[in-house]
Amino acid sequence: MQKISRRGLLKSAVIAGVAGTTGAWWLHDTQTPEAALDEMFNDALTDLPAASIGAVLIKNGQVVWGRGFGYQNLENRVPATLDSIWPTLGSVSKLVTWIALMQLVEQNQVRLDDDVSDYLGFTLRNPHFPDTPITPYHLLTHSSSLSTRKMTSAPDSMADFFCKQDSVDLKTWVTTYLSPRGALHDPALAFDPYQPGDFSQLTPDPIGVIAGYSSLNTMVAACLIEQVSRLSFEDYTQQHIFSPLGLKDIGWQKAELDQQKIITPYEAKNSPRAPIMAVFTQQMKDRGYLDRTAVTADDHKTYFAFNDCQYYSPLNAAALLGSSTNAFVTLMCACLPQDKTTPALLKRETLNSMWQVQRHDPRTGSTLGLGWFQFKSPRYGAFWGHDGGGPGILSRVMVDPETGDGLVLLINNFFVDFRKRAALIDQMMKTLERF
């Protein structure tokens, strides 16, 4: 069998995620949409594989179907529901950071072409281009020249990124690593050698998301938010995003979430993965985050639990939001003009500006607006959202602001067959047409 790299799988997932795909599951017209989806997702637990799945379909700004599948905890056989809390959503968390930043832009407290150094308290410059300021626009479009993967997302460091309990606050971390006077500042690790804003020279992403992609962009944005608002990033998002929507089962402080609802994240024993990601798995085991004793699911698939993964650190804004499926669906619906039940987080013109194409990466097929990725196909049109991944999570959220349609798909196992995941998304979109 021909081997497919993780980069190739990610690229195919982005392109095929809303495109016509030869699926692993076929939904029969003789079934009701609800019955067909239930059957498909129960099969997907084995086929992907996954310990649990949270899935929701949105039509005209309202939830028309949603359900949890599998187990919140395999050891105790606690069923997963839409109110079960995922300890991390992966990089889908970045959407909250971008919404928060654009709230400040909307209030004229920040401008997209400002020099972020004016807010950070130190000069942030790529030493290769000392005369070129880094702006909020560069952060939103992942074109800041802050390093792609070298500091936070290499397989050996990604384990600590997600799981290490780190008491250092965000401003201290950013200053320590990114300020030219920082104690641990290394320009070779902090920056890539291209001019900020030069879309033609962006560093290719080794994992295949989009050229220039860097979690450091959201960390700098979160630090900027703190300096402008005089609140911690966590308090700002609670006061200005979560609380106005009445959300309870969502937040960055895992200890403050309902512990009875927390999903145990798992990694399947036998899952497809590129060799580079096998390094990630080994580092998880070596650092003690991933159990070495497997637990068996109902379908006899075996999983290892991330029982010692804290999911809280200065890197919250990049990937560490904890949330129930229902809570995040409410947040996504609040971005849609068709939703009339929740307060607007941003003005319509601000959201529309975020959903304007800023650049396209021909290597990966990815298209980016202001922080939001576009998922487009001839059949289903253009959706905007984000993918995410990490220990025990593979996530996709996407909405179509024109129709108010969308979906949320959360999978408990990062290493799945990405072709099957793409087929699953395609079948979800096809079924949405029947509601």
C-alpha positions in Angstrom: 0.0 0.0 0.0 1.3 3.4 -0.9 2.3 5.5 2.1 0.7 8.9 2.5 2.4 11.6 4.5 0.6 13.5 7.3 1.1 16.7 5.2 -0.6 15.0 2.2 -3.4 13.8 4.4 -4.0 17.2 5.9 -4.0 18.7 2.4 -6.5 16.2 1.2 -8.6 16.8 4.3 -8.7 20.5 3.6 -9.6 20.1 0.0 -11.9 17.2 0.3 -13.5 18.2 3.6 -16.4 19.8 1.9 -16.0 18.4 -1.6 -17.5 15.3 -3.1 -15.7 12.3 -1.7 -15.9 8.6 -2.1 -17.0 8.1 1.5 -16.5 5.3 3.9 -20.2 5.6 4.7 -23.2 5.9 2.5 -26.4 7.5 3.8 -29.5 5.8 2.5 -32.4 7.9 1.4 -34.8 5.4 2.9 -33.5 6.4 6.4 -34.5 9.5 8.2 -31.5 11.9 8.4 -31.3 11.4 12.1 -31.1 7.6 11.8 -28.6 7.8 9.0 -26.3 10.1 11.0 -26.6 7.9 14.1 -25.6 4.8 12.1 -22.8 6.6 10.4 -21.2 8.0 13.6 -21.5 4.8 15.5 -19.6 3.1 12.6 -17.1 6.0 12.6 -16.1 5.3 16.2 -14.5 2.1 14.9 -13.5 3.2 11.4 -11.7 6.4 12.3 -11.0 5.2 15.1 -12.2 7.4 18.0 -13.1 7.0 21.7 -15.8 9.6 21.4 -17.3 12.1 18.9 -19.3 15.3 19.2 -21.2 16.3 16.1 -23.6 19.1 15.3 -25.3 20.3 12.1 -26.5 24.0 11.8 -29.1 25.2 9.3 -30.1 28.8 8.9 -28.3 29.7 12.2 -30.0 27.1 14.3 -29.0 23.6 15.4 -31.1 21.0 13.5 -29.2 17.9 14.8 -26.5 17.0 17.2 -25.3 14.1 19.4 -22.4 12.7 21.3 -21.1 9.2 20.5 -18.9 6.8 22.3 -17.6 7.5 25.9 -16.6 10.5 27.9 -14.5 8.0 29.8 -13.7 4.5 28.6 -12.6 3.1 31.9 -15.9 4.0 33.6 -18.0 3.7 30.5 -19.5 7.2 30.9 -21.4 8.1 27.7 -20.3 11.1 25.8 -23.0 13.9 25.3 -23.0 17.3 23.7 -22.5 18.7 27.2 -19.4 16.7 27.8 -16.4 19.1 28.1 -13.4 18.6 25.7 -10.3 19.7 27.7 -8.9 21.3 24.5 -10.3 22.1 21.1 -6.9 22.4 19.6 -6.3 25.3 17.2 -10.0 26.0 16.8 -9.3 27.9 20.0 -7.6 30.6 17.8 -11.0 31.8 16.6 -11.8 33.1 20.1 -8.5 35.0 20.1 -9.2 36.5 16.7 -12.7 37.5 17.7 -11.3 39.2 20.8 -8.7 41.1 18.8 -11.2 42.3 16.3 -13.4 43.5 19.1 -10.6 45.9 20.0 -10.2 46.9 16.4 -13.9 47.5 16.1 -13.7 49.8 19.2 -10.7 51.7 17.6 -8.4 50.7 20.4 -6.2 48.8 17.9 -5.7 49.3 14.2 -4.8 46.5 11.8 -1.8 48.5 10.5 -0.4 49.4 14.0 3.0 48.3 15.1 2.4 45.6 17.8 5.5 46.9 19.5 3.5 49.9 20.6 1.4 47.7 22.8 3.8 45.0 23.9 6.3 47.1 25.8 9.3 46.0 23.7 10.3 46.1 20.1 9.2 43.0 18.2 11.2 42.9 15.0 12.6 40.2 12.7 16.3 40.9 12.8 16.5 40.1 9.1 14.1 43.0 8.4 14.6 45.5 11.4 12.8 48.3 9.6 9.6 46.4 9.0 7.0 46.5 11.8 4.9 43.5 12.6 1.2 44.5 12.7 -2.1 42.9 13.9 -2.9 42.3 10.2 0.3 40.1 9.9 -0.8 38.2 13.0 -4.3 37.5 11.6 -3.0 36.4 8.2 -0.1 34.3 9.6 2.4 36.4 7.7 4.3 38.0 10.7 7.5 36.0 10.1 7.2 34.6 13.7 8.5 31.1 13.3 6.5 28.3 11.8 6.6 25.4 14.2 10.1 25.8 15.4 9.2 27.0 18.9 5.9 25.5 19.8 4.8 22.8 17.4 7.8 20.6 16.7 6.8 17.0 17.7 9.2 17.0 20.6 8.0 20.3 22.0 4.3 19.9 21.2 3.9 17.5 24.2 4.8 20.3 26.7 2.9 22.8 24.6 -0.4 21.0 25.4 0.3 19.1 28.6 2.9 20.8 30.9 1.4 22.8 33.7 3.1 26.2 33.4 2.6 28.9 36.0 4.4 31.6 33.9 1.9 34.3 32.8 1.5 35.2 29.1 3.3 38.5 29.2 6.3 37.0 30.9 6.5 34.1 28.4 6.2 36.4 25.4 8.8 38.8 26.8 11.2 36.0 27.8 11.1 34.4 24.4 10.3 37.1 21.9 11.8 40.3 23.3 15.4 41.0 22.1 16.3 41.4 25.8 14.5 38.2 26.9 16.4 35.7 28.9 15.6 32.9 26.5 15.3 34.9 23.3 16.8 33.1 20.2 16.1 35.0 17.0 16.8 31.8 14.9 14.0 30.1 16.7 11.7 33.1 17.1 11.6 34.2 13.4 11.7 32.8 9.9 13.8 34.6 7.3 11.1 36.5 5.3 9.8 40.0 5.4 6.6 40.4 7.4 3.6 40.7 5.1 5.4 39.2 2.1 2.9 36.5 1.1 5.2 35.3 -1.7 8.0 34.3 0.6 6.2 32.7 3.5 7.9 29.7 5.1 6.1 26.4 4.0 4.4 24.8 6.9 6.0 21.3 7.6 2.7 19.9 8.8 0.8 21.3 5.8 -1.8 23.8 7.2 -0.8 27.0 5.4 2.5 28.7 4.7 3.6 30.9 7.6 1.2 29.3 10.1 2.4 29.9 13.6 0.8 29.6 17.1 3.1 32.5 18.1 0.8 34.9 16.2 -2.1 34.2 18.5 0.1 34.4 21.6 1.3 37.8 20.6 -2.3 38.8 19.8 -3.4 37.6 23.2 -0.6 39.6 24.9 -1.7 42.7 22.9 -5.3 42.1 24.1 -4.0 42.0 27.7 -2.0 45.3 27.4 -4.9 47.2 25.8 -7.7 45.9 28.0 -5.8 45.7 31.2 -7.3 42.3 31.8 -5.8 38.9 31.5 -6.6 37.2 28.2 -8.6 34.6 30.1 -10.6 37.3 32.0 -11.1 39.4 28.8 -12.6 36.5 26.8 -14.8 35.5 29.8 -16.2 39.0 30.2 -16.5 40.0 26.6 -17.2 36.7 24.8 -18.4 33.8 27.0 -20.5 35.6 29.6 -22.5 37.7 27.1 -23.5 34.5 25.5 -24.4 32.9 28.8 -21.9 30.1 28.3 -21.0 27.9 31.3 -19.1 24.9 30.0 -16.3 26.7 28.4 -13.0 28.3 29.5 -9.3 28.2 29.8 -9.1 27.3 33.5 -9.7 23.6 33.4 -10.0 23.4 37.2 -13.0 25.8 37.1 -15.0 23.6 34.6 -17.4 20.9 35.8 -15.0 18.0 36.5 -17.9 15.5 36.2 -18.3 16.4 32.5 -14.6 16.4 31.4 -13.8 14.1 28.6 -10.8 11.9 29.0 -8.6 12.4 25.9 -7.3 9.3 24.2 -4.9 8.1 21.5 -5.7 4.9 19.7 -3.0 2.2 19.9 -3.2 1.5 16.2 -3.8 4.7 14.2 -2.4 6.0 10.9 0.4 8.6 11.5 3.4 9.9 9.7 6.8 9.1 11.2 7.3 12.7 12.4 4.1 12.4 14.5 5.3 9.1 16.0 8.0 11.3 17.7 5.2 13.3 19.2 3.6 10.1 20.6 6.9 8.9 22.1 7.5 12.2 23.7 4.1 12.1 25.3 5.0 8.7 26.8 8.5 9.7 27.8 7.2 12.8 29.7 4.5 10.8 31.4 1.5 12.5 29.9 0.3 9.4 28.0 -0.5 6.2 29.9 1.4 3.1 28.9 -1.5 0.8 29.9 -4.2 0.5 27.2 -8.0 0.5 27.8 -10.4 -1.4 25.5 -13.5 0.1 23.9 -16.7 -1.8 23.1 -15.4 -2.5 19.5 -12.2 -4.0 21.0 -10.1 -1.0 19.8 -7.5 -0.1 22.4 -6.6 3.4 23.6 -4.1 5.1 25.8 -5.4 7.9 28.1 -3.9 11.3 28.5 -4.4 11.2 32.3 -1.6 13.6 33.2 -2.1 16.3 30.5 -3.0 19.7 32.1 -4.0 21.7 29.0 -3.2 25.0 30.7 -0.3 27.2 30.1 0.7 30.7 28.7 -0.1 29.1 25.3 -3.8 29.1 26.0 -4.8 31.5 23.2 -3.2 29.2 20.6 -4.9 25.9 21.3 -6.0 25.2 24.8 -9.7 26.3 25.1 -11.8 23.7 26.9 -15.4 23.6 25.9 -18.5 21.4 25.5 -19.7 20.8 22.0 -22.9 22.7 22.8 -21.1 25.8 24.2 -18.8 26.1 21.2 -21.8 25.7 18.8 -23.5 28.6 20.5 -20.4 30.7 20.0 -20.3 29.8 16.3 -24.0 30.5 15.8 -23.5 34.0 17.5 -21.3 34.8 14.5 -24.1 34.2 12.0 -26.5 36.9 10.9 -29.3 34.2 10.8 -29.0 33.6 14.5 -31.4 35.9 16.4 -31.2 34.3 19.9 -27.7 35.3 21.1 -26.0 38.7 21.4 -23.7 39.7 18.6 -20.0 39.5 19.4 -19.0 41.7 16.5 -20.7 44.0 14.1 -21.8 42.5 10.8 -19.3 44.5 8.8 -16.4 43.4 11.1 -17.3 39.7 10.6 -17.6 40.2 6.9 -14.1 41.7 6.8 -12.8 38.6 8.6 -14.5 36.4 5.9 -12.7 38.2 3.0 -10.0 36.1 1.3 -6.6 37.6 2.1 -4.3 34.9 0.7 -4.2 31.4 -0.8 -1.5 28.7 -0.4 -1.1 26.7 -3.6 1.0 24.1 -1.8 -1.7 23.1 0.6 -4.8 24.4 -1.1 -5.6 26.5 2.0 -7.3 29.9 1.8 -7.2 32.4 4.7 -9.2 35.4 5.6 -8.5 37.4 8.8 -7.8 34.4 11.2 -10.6 32.3 9.6 -9.9 29.6 7.0 -12.1 29.1 4.0 -13.4 25.7 3.1 -14.9 25.8 -0.4 -16.4 23.3 -2.8 -18.6 23.7 -6.0 -21.4 21.8 -4.4 -21.6 23.3 -0.9 -20.2 26.8 -1.4 -17.8 28.7 0.8 -17.6 28.0 4.6 -15.4 29.7 7.1 -13.9 28.2 10.2 -10.8 26.4 11.5 -9.3 23.0 12.1 -7.6 21.9 15.2 -5.6 19.0 16.6 -3.7 17.8 19.7 -3.7 15.2 22.4 -7.1 13.5 22.2 -8.7 16.0 19.8 -9.2 16.5 16.1 -11.6 19.3 15.4 -13.4 21.1 12.5 -15.8 24.0 12.8 -17.2 25.8 9.8 -20.1 28.1 9.0 -21.5 29.7 5.9 -22.5 33.3 6.7 -24.6 33.5 3.5 -26.9 30.6 4.4 -26.4 30.2 8.1 -25.4 26.6 7.6 -22.5 24.8 9.3 -21.1 22.0 11.3 -19.0 21.2 14.3 -17.1 17.9 14.5 -14.9 17.0 17.5 -13.1 13.6 17.5 -11.4 12.1 20.5 -8.2 10.8 18.8 -5.8 13.1 16.9 -4.4 10.3 14.7 -7.3 9.1 12.5 -7.6 8.2 8.8 -7.9 11.7 7.4 -9.5 10.4 4.2 -12.3 8.9 6.3 -12.6 12.1 8.3 -13.0 14.0 5.0 -15.6 11.6 3.9 -17.4 12.0 7.2 -17.6 15.8 6.8 -18.8 15.4 3.2 -21.6 13.1 4.3 -22.6 15.5 7.1 -22.9 18.3 4.5 -24.9 16.0 2.2 -27.3 15.1 5.0 -27.7 18.7 6.0 -29.5 19.3 2.7 -32.2 16.9 3.9 -33.1 19.0 6.9 
